[in-house]
């Protein structure tokens, strides 16, 4: 179906974002992407994987998700380095997820605190209170 005249202006923005151009943050390639090409990544933002360099690039034009205690998932929503480059004890993802939830619970019990952290092996988890 093709719309000949749109009487609902709020859908114009959605249509405009169906295909957008994005410059790869790593190699500078120009990509034509739509929302179906993206995945959720660091901070719950939308990302696309560049087919030229195989690195992720953020796509701010598409709405991501809000990361909460209920949907938190390491490593999906977090920045981390390649564990193969380390020579220390690796901490499993399940343990990291427990630490993140522990930090969130700490803020629920300590209303005046604004940061919490724990470190072990190859991992440091830092949680900040954001009131924005």
PyMOL commands that set and color helices and strands:
alter all, ss='L'
color gray80, all
select helices_A, chain A and resi 10-16+35-37+42-44+83-85+93-109
alter helices_A, ss='H'
color red, helices_A
select strands_A, chain A and resi 20-23+30-33+39-40+46-49+56-58+115-120+123-128
alter strands_A, ss='S'
color yellow, strands_A
deselect
rebuild
show_as cartoon
